[in-house]
Amino acid sequence: MTEVSHEIGRQVGLLIDRRGKIGEVIVGDAKSLFLPEIPRRGRARLCGLRLVHTHLHHEPLNDDDFTDLALLRLDYIAAVEVLDTGLPGAVHRAHLLPANDADTPWSVLPRISVHDLPDDCLAQIEALEDEFARGRDGRALDAGHDRAILMHVSRSPHSVAQDSLDELKELARSAGIQVVHEVSQRRDIDPKFVVGKGKMQQTLIKAMQLGAEVVIFDLDLSPSQVKALSELTDLKILDRTQLILDIFAQHAVTREGKLQVELAQLRYLLPLLSVRQTALSRLTGGIGGRGPGETRLEIDRRRARDRIARLEREVKQLGNRRELRRGVRTRKGVPTVAVVGYTNAGKSTLLNTLTRSEVTAENALFATLNPVSRRLRFPQEREIIITDTVGFIRNLPKDLMAAFRTTFEELHEADLLLHVMDASSLDIEEKHAVVTSVLADLELADKPTINVLNKQDRCDADTLGGLVARYHGIPLSALDRNTLGELMHTMESHLWRPTVAVQGGE
């Protein structure tokens, strides 16, 4: 091998399996090799191949070698120096390491003479693979959650990028994902790999080092980007919309909620079906079905469109039933109030405190999907219907907006909106703008609205006073009934004439 490499002035490499059989002979240029596609065997296993290749200039293993070792999960990599006589010189070796706190996910072994190479290479590889498997099983038992790396790419200022990453991290936590690393890069989005191939390879190596199974991008990926990334790694690739859809799927408990989530997922996934490799055409029987038939990809697309049409009909039927129930309330002259706001601002907690209910209220994003309505009694035997709705978020996926349109119809029938804001949030202004923008898109900008500044106990007096003046808001703590008096009086003044006495909700 070294003689041939010396004669042609190019690197020569061999891919050797664990039985010692040479599977590929690779000829590169003077400085590098271009490896063929190697099948992956899972993240807890090595690929079953050793790469032995030549180096013409007595150089050690380089970055390209380490990248191939990590991304292809090679059993072993070795570079043999080619002497001026064409004979083999020293050998440089490296192998992967299980997840650890070291700076690199590989171990570089001491330089050694070709005549002193150990004979127990296969035993070392099998022992190493056992360590990989044990480490992965141990993490699964300890954490019980997928481990993820978050990635943000944009030209936004650092503070804006960090806010977006923080929200993505909160979304991941709500989805039950453990974040082990964050990557932020200020640049234009690469049309193929989002962050550029080199940076993406570094991230994948970091994922291997930390034992991460998922890479989550703080943007929506195009079908071509999904395809390029899936060819580069076997890690699970998610974007922001997929993460939000996963949270919705976890929290959907009613039939309507499950249908709406499935509809949103299918609408999102339909363009991505083109990413899949087209299989061989299969025959479809019957008149007009003879011949090559439809490809598997075309069949999947047609089935997805049929399922979308069916779900849209079912969601519309459920929406009609909801409209009938709203009509009954309207005929009885019962005022309705809808609680809106950014996700995790405390809307469900406020509803629970006002009405002494036990609606699900968690410190998580999108804990409430379907509208929850409760009665709230005022003095003089008057009462209202107060409804909690799904929270808003920046860049709310359009597919979700469309799928949940029957849910948002509750807002159109409301006589009054309570816009709940988290007064302790550092980016309250941006969140207020997001909610205002969504309400405008839903043609609700002119609906009477009361701004509620929740979590006043987490704000200092000066900050809270400034927010009250800026948003003409009502400060309170949704956990403390004693702070709700002003809100009750203001709601009364919007719905009826002002009164003095205030009773608790029932």
Legacy VTK file of the C-alpha trace (Angstrom):
# vtk DataFile Version 3.0
C-alpha trace
ASCII
DATASET POLYDATA
POINTS 506 float
0.000 0.000 0.000
2.775 2.453 0.869
4.714 1.554 -2.278
1.700 2.259 -4.494
1.005 5.506 -2.615
4.651 6.589 -3.067
4.610 5.731 -6.762
1.419 7.619 -7.673
1.873 10.484 -5.167
-1.610 10.044 -3.690
-3.049 8.812 -0.434
-4.310 5.231 -0.538
-6.790 3.852 1.996
-8.359 0.527 2.894
-11.658 -0.101 4.670
-11.293 -3.377 6.567
-14.119 -5.190 8.328
-13.825 -7.118 11.588
-13.093 -10.367 9.788
-10.053 -8.776 8.187
-11.663 -8.581 4.756
-10.893 -5.518 2.639
-14.182 -3.979 1.553
-12.992 -0.843 -0.249
-9.746 0.416 -1.763
-9.765 4.217 -1.909
-7.405 6.498 -3.839
-7.421 10.175 -2.915
-5.143 13.113 -3.632
-1.862 14.046 -1.979
-3.537 15.350 1.205
-6.884 13.644 1.669
-9.249 10.769 0.897
-12.871 10.882 -0.176
-14.646 8.057 1.586
-17.683 6.266 0.131
-21.026 6.203 1.920
-20.863 3.847 4.895
-24.042 2.292 6.357
-24.744 3.296 9.966
-25.424 0.729 12.667
-26.989 2.898 15.374
-25.602 5.482 17.775
-24.620 2.912 20.399
-22.490 0.921 17.953
-19.447 1.464 15.762
-19.727 0.980 12.007
-17.671 -2.239 11.922
-14.921 -0.876 9.636
-11.332 0.225 10.193
-9.743 2.844 7.963
-6.031 2.340 7.290
-4.530 4.905 4.925
-1.235 6.513 3.972
0.208 9.933 4.707
2.848 11.131 2.262
4.435 13.927 4.286
5.031 12.240 7.672
2.100 14.208 9.151
-0.039 12.899 12.041
-3.788 12.417 11.902
-5.493 15.651 10.815
-8.900 17.254 11.302
-10.370 15.452 8.281
-9.300 12.122 9.767
-10.884 12.915 13.121
-14.085 14.130 11.432
-14.367 10.889 9.451
-13.675 8.898 12.612
-16.418 10.679 14.551
-19.152 11.107 11.946
-18.794 7.673 10.371
-18.220 6.018 13.751
-15.242 4.050 12.448
-13.912 1.245 14.622
-10.412 2.594 14.294
-8.385 4.923 12.108
-4.696 4.612 11.306
-2.364 6.701 9.146
0.843 5.034 7.935
3.735 7.337 7.081
5.244 6.700 3.647
9.054 6.859 3.756
11.144 8.245 0.901
11.905 4.681 -0.113
8.206 3.806 -0.330
8.387 1.587 2.736
5.999 2.024 5.695
7.174 4.158 8.607
5.464 5.103 11.859
1.729 4.615 12.389
-0.628 7.224 13.899
-3.812 5.760 15.460
-7.020 6.928 17.107
-10.368 5.554 18.227
-13.604 6.988 19.599
-14.412 7.372 23.273
-17.803 6.948 24.984
-19.537 10.111 26.228
-17.301 11.919 28.694
-16.227 15.356 29.870
-13.039 15.441 27.794
-12.487 18.119 25.164
-12.587 15.600 22.313
-14.647 12.447 21.725
-11.631 10.436 20.565
-8.383 9.111 21.957
-5.112 9.554 20.025
-2.753 6.667 20.714
1.036 7.028 20.853
2.925 6.994 17.555
4.252 3.492 16.972
6.360 1.572 14.472
4.490 -0.503 11.925
6.358 -3.532 13.234
5.084 -3.031 16.780
1.346 -2.919 16.066
-0.655 -4.996 18.609
-2.384 -8.180 17.536
-5.504 -7.757 19.705
-7.119 -4.928 17.715
-10.443 -6.744 17.334
-10.721 -7.434 21.073
-10.100 -3.746 21.804
-12.811 -2.698 19.352
-15.384 -5.085 20.826
-14.598 -3.904 24.358
-14.956 -0.287 23.226
-18.318 -0.964 21.619
-19.521 -2.590 24.849
-18.607 0.645 26.689
-20.624 2.677 24.171
-23.665 0.438 24.679
-23.409 0.532 28.490
-23.035 4.296 28.510
-26.111 4.779 26.352
-28.193 2.364 28.423
-27.065 4.107 31.611
-28.099 7.516 30.318
-31.488 6.153 29.305
-32.071 4.793 32.822
-30.781 7.907 34.595
-32.455 10.652 32.593
-35.454 9.095 30.880
-35.382 11.959 28.361
-33.808 12.575 24.985
-30.663 14.700 25.134
-30.541 17.571 22.666
-28.288 20.278 21.252
-30.004 23.570 20.367
-28.877 25.615 17.360
-29.686 29.241 16.521
-28.531 30.925 13.307
-29.400 34.489 12.340
-28.075 38.001 11.841
-29.929 39.188 14.945
-28.077 40.949 17.786
-26.732 38.731 20.548
-29.454 39.664 23.040
-32.239 38.833 20.571
-30.584 35.556 19.612
-30.169 34.592 23.267
-33.829 35.361 24.018
-34.866 33.130 21.144
-32.539 30.358 22.337
-33.905 30.662 25.870
-37.443 30.243 24.563
-36.369 27.237 22.479
-34.814 25.774 25.613
-38.104 26.263 27.472
-39.949 24.592 24.607
-37.542 21.653 24.817
-38.109 21.396 28.578
-41.868 21.405 28.041
-41.435 18.566 25.540
-39.473 16.513 28.073
-36.112 16.992 26.338
-32.875 17.548 28.249
-30.721 20.281 26.693
-27.012 19.447 26.964
-25.495 22.138 24.734
-26.393 25.327 22.856
-24.891 26.701 19.636
-25.474 30.239 18.386
-23.947 31.575 15.175
-24.334 35.062 13.701
-24.386 34.574 9.953
-26.706 34.154 7.005
-28.535 30.844 6.934
-26.777 28.273 4.778
-29.259 26.965 2.168
-28.070 23.378 2.635
-26.756 22.774 6.165
-28.190 25.896 7.904
-24.861 26.658 9.646
-22.395 25.483 7.030
-21.040 21.980 6.714
-17.922 22.560 8.859
-19.863 23.998 11.794
-22.473 21.274 11.453
-19.774 18.605 11.599
-18.351 20.199 14.758
-21.822 20.168 16.293
-22.344 16.515 15.426
-19.002 15.653 17.005
-20.060 17.587 20.107
-23.334 15.641 20.102
-21.386 12.405 20.090
-19.182 13.617 22.924
-22.187 14.582 25.073
-24.335 11.612 24.129
-27.005 13.777 22.466
-29.642 12.080 20.321
-31.394 15.185 18.939
-30.384 18.427 17.221
-33.072 21.130 17.395
-32.910 24.188 15.117
-34.434 27.499 16.158
-36.081 27.956 12.754
-38.193 26.043 10.255
-36.163 23.753 8.000
-36.836 23.407 4.290
-37.241 19.947 2.727
-33.819 20.256 1.069
-32.176 21.121 4.402
-33.859 18.165 6.110
-32.593 15.885 3.368
-29.010 17.213 3.523
-28.876 16.969 7.313
-30.363 13.480 7.392
-27.684 12.333 4.941
-24.975 13.827 7.156
-26.036 12.221 10.437
-28.323 9.611 11.949
-29.233 11.939 14.828
-32.837 13.055 15.044
-33.218 16.473 13.389
-36.054 18.720 14.605
-36.988 22.305 13.879
-38.979 24.781 15.942
-42.347 23.865 14.442
-41.810 20.129 14.957
-40.936 20.774 18.589
-44.104 22.817 19.140
-46.171 20.140 17.382
-44.658 17.518 19.677
-45.653 19.546 22.747
-49.178 19.907 21.395
-49.356 16.163 20.746
-48.303 15.430 24.343
-50.886 17.810 25.817
-53.820 16.921 23.556
-56.287 14.897 25.638
-59.687 15.651 24.062
-60.809 14.280 20.711
-60.916 17.761 19.216
-57.417 18.537 20.427
-55.996 15.299 19.027
-57.653 15.876 15.671
-56.352 19.426 15.453
-52.813 18.358 16.329
-52.838 15.518 13.794
-54.142 17.904 11.152
-51.361 20.386 11.872
-48.742 17.618 11.787
-49.936 16.296 8.423
-50.023 19.773 6.912
-46.482 20.347 8.084
-45.159 16.947 6.960
-46.778 16.893 3.506
-44.052 19.031 1.820
-41.383 16.947 3.577
-42.556 13.728 1.920
-40.413 14.709 -1.062
-37.377 14.187 1.176
-37.905 10.438 1.225
-36.099 8.284 -1.279
-38.446 7.131 -4.023
-38.934 3.380 -3.839
-39.605 1.044 -6.728
-43.028 1.453 -8.285
-45.539 -1.136 -7.154
-48.471 -2.446 -9.058
-51.979 -1.368 -8.141
-54.667 -3.757 -9.304
-57.883 -3.000 -11.088
-58.843 -1.163 -14.255
-56.537 1.766 -14.810
-54.079 0.403 -12.271
-52.103 -1.853 -14.561
-48.598 -0.913 -15.577
-45.998 0.726 -13.378
-48.619 2.083 -10.990
-47.965 4.833 -8.464
-44.634 5.235 -6.735
-44.620 4.787 -2.997
-43.969 8.500 -2.585
-47.024 9.430 -4.653
-49.190 7.002 -2.683
-48.002 8.494 0.611
-48.768 11.998 -0.619
-52.241 11.025 -1.787
-53.023 9.277 1.479
-51.794 12.278 3.445
-53.997 14.639 1.425
-57.001 12.347 1.867
-56.388 12.189 5.613
-56.051 15.992 5.784
-59.386 16.442 3.991
-61.077 13.986 6.357
-59.636 15.648 9.458
-60.701 19.076 8.215
-64.288 17.821 7.906
-64.235 16.357 11.429
-62.717 19.492 12.941
-65.333 21.604 11.165
-68.122 19.413 12.577
-66.736 19.807 16.092
-66.493 23.537 15.492
-70.158 23.630 14.489
-71.102 21.905 17.753
-69.034 24.425 19.690
-70.814 27.217 17.840
-74.191 25.794 18.874
-73.122 25.812 22.517
-71.964 29.396 22.165
-75.313 30.269 20.608
-77.138 28.939 23.672
-75.041 31.140 25.942
-75.637 34.142 23.687
-79.413 33.669 23.757
-79.336 33.521 27.535
-77.495 36.844 27.553
-74.513 35.530 29.521
-71.426 37.699 28.860
-68.252 35.847 27.888
-64.673 36.772 28.685
-61.685 35.099 26.974
-58.251 34.911 28.572
-55.447 35.372 26.039
-51.720 35.924 26.278
-48.269 34.573 25.644
-47.811 30.942 26.577
-46.882 30.276 30.212
-47.918 33.784 31.311
-50.319 32.396 33.937
-53.658 32.309 32.104
-54.827 28.952 33.485
-53.694 29.872 36.990
-55.735 33.097 36.824
-58.802 31.153 35.648
-58.397 28.682 38.512
-58.085 31.431 41.110
-61.020 33.446 39.771
-63.411 30.497 39.542
-61.996 28.112 42.180
-61.398 25.550 39.435
-58.708 22.961 38.866
-57.833 23.495 35.221
-54.412 22.075 34.333
-51.841 24.770 35.107
-48.187 23.851 34.741
-44.909 25.706 34.540
-44.623 24.612 30.922
-45.403 26.013 27.503
-48.756 25.125 25.914
-50.118 23.267 28.926
-53.621 24.253 27.745
-54.718 23.367 24.199
-58.488 23.315 24.109
-60.658 26.141 25.439
-61.787 25.571 29.020
-64.870 27.527 30.131
-66.000 28.161 33.699
-68.688 30.293 35.336
-67.715 33.304 37.394
-70.395 34.845 39.659
-70.630 38.562 40.334
-72.885 40.452 42.797
-76.616 40.806 42.185
-76.868 37.236 40.875
-74.986 38.084 37.717
-72.491 35.745 36.144
-70.194 35.435 33.163
-68.490 32.646 31.238
-64.714 32.958 31.342
-62.700 30.898 28.848
-59.015 29.956 28.860
-57.478 29.571 25.383
-54.256 28.237 23.887
-51.266 30.482 24.452
-49.492 32.412 21.713
-45.808 32.338 20.868
-43.529 34.167 18.459
-43.528 32.665 14.973
-46.581 30.560 15.779
-46.677 27.947 12.990
-49.255 28.736 10.333
-50.314 25.091 10.232
-51.220 25.312 13.916
-53.127 28.535 13.376
-55.128 26.891 10.606
-55.745 23.642 12.500
-56.874 25.470 15.654
-59.125 27.958 13.875
-62.217 26.537 15.589
-60.504 27.113 18.925
-59.742 30.718 18.077
-63.375 31.277 17.110
-64.081 31.402 20.855
-62.267 34.738 20.878
-64.578 36.250 18.257
-67.645 35.515 20.392
-66.132 36.986 23.563
-67.427 40.303 24.880
-64.102 41.075 26.558
-60.494 39.854 26.353
-58.129 39.552 29.316
-54.585 39.860 27.982
-52.434 38.227 30.663
-48.771 39.313 30.646
-45.861 38.056 32.718
-44.678 41.221 34.458
-41.449 39.513 35.524
-40.430 38.663 31.944
-37.441 40.589 30.633
-38.856 40.598 27.100
-42.419 41.555 28.037
-42.495 44.211 25.317
-41.748 41.717 22.563
-44.238 39.196 23.949
-46.916 41.907 24.134
-46.193 42.757 20.489
-46.490 39.076 19.492
-49.904 38.687 21.139
-51.121 41.995 19.687
-49.969 40.905 16.229
-51.724 37.524 16.485
-54.945 39.190 17.662
-54.714 41.556 14.688
-54.261 38.586 12.328
-57.403 37.057 13.870
-59.244 40.379 13.281
-59.598 40.952 17.030
-57.615 44.173 17.345
-60.768 46.204 18.075
-62.104 43.806 20.726
-62.312 45.420 24.220
-59.232 44.260 26.124
-57.949 44.512 29.706
-54.195 44.155 30.149
-53.385 42.048 33.231
-49.860 42.243 34.676
-49.433 38.882 36.381
-46.636 37.836 38.776
-46.410 41.246 40.448
-44.714 39.563 43.406
-41.653 38.951 41.220
-41.243 42.629 40.244
-39.819 45.568 42.136
-42.150 48.523 42.716
-40.505 50.857 40.177
-40.583 48.302 37.356
-44.174 47.371 38.099
-45.234 51.014 38.209
-43.645 51.636 34.830
-45.434 48.655 33.305
-48.780 49.764 34.744
-48.346 53.215 33.226
-47.130 51.889 29.887
-49.762 49.226 29.281
-52.567 50.695 31.438
-52.503 47.312 33.092
-53.876 45.854 36.294
-51.155 44.342 38.510
-51.914 41.140 40.401
-50.676 37.724 41.359
-52.773 34.930 39.884
-51.928 32.799 42.927
-53.318 35.343 45.420
-57.093 35.971 45.455
-56.589 39.090 47.541
-54.982 40.843 44.536
-57.924 40.283 42.160
-60.267 43.021 43.434
-59.246 45.683 40.903
-59.556 43.207 38.031
-63.079 42.229 39.134
-64.180 45.885 39.340
-62.706 46.634 35.891
-64.404 43.618 34.331
-67.716 44.748 35.818
-67.304 48.252 34.443
-66.795 46.826 30.955
-69.674 44.354 31.111
-72.232 46.186 33.280
-72.465 49.333 35.358
-69.843 49.689 38.137
-70.693 48.259 41.559
-69.010 48.344 44.917
-69.547 44.899 46.439
-67.508 42.020 45.065
-68.029 38.353 45.827
-65.737 35.407 45.141
-66.138 33.215 42.083
-67.962 29.923 42.169
LINES 1 507
506 0 1 2 3 4 5 6 7 8 9 10 11 12 13 14 15 16 17 18 19 20 21 22 23 24 25 26 27 28 29 30 31 32 33 34 35 36 37 38 39 40 41 42 43 44 45 46 47 48 49 50 51 52 53 54 55 56 57 58 59 60 61 62 63 64 65 66 67 68 69 70 71 72 73 74 75 76 77 78 79 80 81 82 83 84 85 86 87 88 89 90 91 92 93 94 95 96 97 98 99 100 101 102 103 104 105 106 107 108 109 110 111 112 113 114 115 116 117 118 119 120 121 122 123 124 125 126 127 128 129 130 131 132 133 134 135 136 137 138 139 140 141 142 143 144 145 146 147 148 149 150 151 152 153 154 155 156 157 158 159 160 161 162 163 164 165 166 167 168 169 170 171 172 173 174 175 176 177 178 179 180 181 182 183 184 185 186 187 188 189 190 191 192 193 194 195 196 197 198 199 200 201 202 203 204 205 206 207 208 209 210 211 212 213 214 215 216 217 218 219 220 221 222 223 224 225 226 227 228 229 230 231 232 233 234 235 236 237 238 239 240 241 242 243 244 245 246 247 248 249 250 251 252 253 254 255 256 257 258 259 260 261 262 263 264 265 266 267 268 269 270 271 272 273 274 275 276 277 278 279 280 281 282 283 284 285 286 287 288 289 290 291 292 293 294 295 296 297 298 299 300 301 302 303 304 305 306 307 308 309 310 311 312 313 314 315 316 317 318 319 320 321 322 323 324 325 326 327 328 329 330 331 332 333 334 335 336 337 338 339 340 341 342 343 344 345 346 347 348 349 350 351 352 353 354 355 356 357 358 359 360 361 362 363 364 365 366 367 368 369 370 371 372 373 374 375 376 377 378 379 380 381 382 383 384 385 386 387 388 389 390 391 392 393 394 395 396 397 398 399 400 401 402 403 404 405 406 407 408 409 410 411 412 413 414 415 416 417 418 419 420 421 422 423 424 425 426 427 428 429 430 431 432 433 434 435 436 437 438 439 440 441 442 443 444 445 446 447 448 449 450 451 452 453 454 455 456 457 458 459 460 461 462 463 464 465 466 467 468 469 470 471 472 473 474 475 476 477 478 479 480 481 482 483 484 485 486 487 488 489 490 491 492 493 494 495 496 497 498 499 500 501 502 503 504 505
